[in-house]
Amino acid sequence: MVFDFGCRLRELRLNKKLTQTQVARRLNLSKTTISGYENNIKTPSLDVLTQLSILYGVSSDYILGLENRDMLLIDGLTDKQREILDLLLDEFRTQNK
């Protein structure tokens, strides 16, 4: 299967229920630029790729098609909450072996 960068960007945007105009405003770009990315006409700079990753809550590798793993953002959690998540993840990984 051929990776479609623009398709992945469009999918991420739609999953967040955002329009191209909304994304453009958040990133201080034009709607035409966002459309160009989604239609594989333009390629974002490294800075814009980073901003897209943050906006969509995925890694830049995911946007680029280098990985297909989901990410879990833990920003804003307390140390205790992070510790609990680590324990749960360890338990799930042990059970899946």
C-alpha positions in Angstrom: 0.0 0.0 0.0 1.3 3.4 -0.9 1.4 5.9 1.9 -0.6 9.1 1.3 0.6 11.9 3.5 -2.2 14.2 2.5 -4.8 11.6 3.3 -3.4 11.1 6.7 -3.5 14.8 7.4 -7.1 15.1 6.2 -8.1 12.1 8.4 -6.5 13.6 11.4 -8.1 16.9 10.8 -11.6 15.4 10.3 -11.1 13.2 13.5 -10.6 16.4 15.4 -13.7 17.9 13.7 -11.7 20.8 12.4 -12.0 22.7 9.1 -9.0 23.6 7.0 -9.7 27.2 7.9 -9.6 26.4 11.6 -6.3 24.5 11.3 -4.8 27.3 9.2 -5.8 29.9 11.9 -4.3 27.8 14.7 -1.0 27.4 12.8 -1.0 31.0 11.4 -1.1 29.7 7.8 -3.5 30.1 4.9 -6.3 27.7 4.1 -4.7 27.3 0.7 -1.5 26.0 2.4 -3.4 23.4 4.5 -5.3 22.3 1.4 -1.9 22.0 -0.4 -0.6 19.7 2.3 -3.8 17.6 2.2 -3.6 17.3 -1.6 0.1 16.5 -1.7 0.9 19.7 -3.5 2.9 21.3 -0.7 5.2 19.8 1.9 5.3 21.4 5.4 8.4 22.6 6.9 9.8 20.8 10.0 8.4 23.6 12.2 4.9 23.2 10.7 5.2 19.4 10.9 5.9 19.7 14.6 2.9 22.1 15.1 0.7 19.6 13.2 1.9 16.8 15.5 1.0 18.8 18.6 -2.3 20.0 17.2 -3.4 16.4 16.3 -1.8 14.7 19.3 0.3 12.3 17.2 4.0 11.9 16.5 5.6 13.4 13.5 6.5 9.8 12.5 2.8 8.9 12.5 2.0 11.9 10.2 4.9 10.9 7.9 3.7 7.3 7.8 6.7 5.8 9.5 4.6 4.3 12.3 1.0 3.5 12.9 1.0 3.3 16.7 -1.4 5.3 18.8 -0.1 7.8 21.3 -1.4 8.6 24.8 -0.8 12.1 25.9 -0.2 12.4 29.6 0.3 16.1 29.9 -1.3 17.5 33.1 -1.3 14.3 35.0 0.2 14.2 38.5 3.2 12.0 39.3 1.0 9.6 41.1 -1.4 9.3 38.1 1.6 8.7 35.8 2.9 6.0 38.1 -0.6 4.3 38.0 -0.6 4.4 34.2 2.9 2.9 34.1 1.7 0.1 36.3 -1.3 -0.5 34.2 0.8 -0.5 31.0 3.2 -3.0 32.5 0.4 -5.3 33.5 -1.2 -5.1 30.0 2.1 -5.8 28.3 2.7 -8.8 30.6 -0.7 -10.3 29.8 -0.2 -9.9 26.1 3.0 -11.9 26.0 
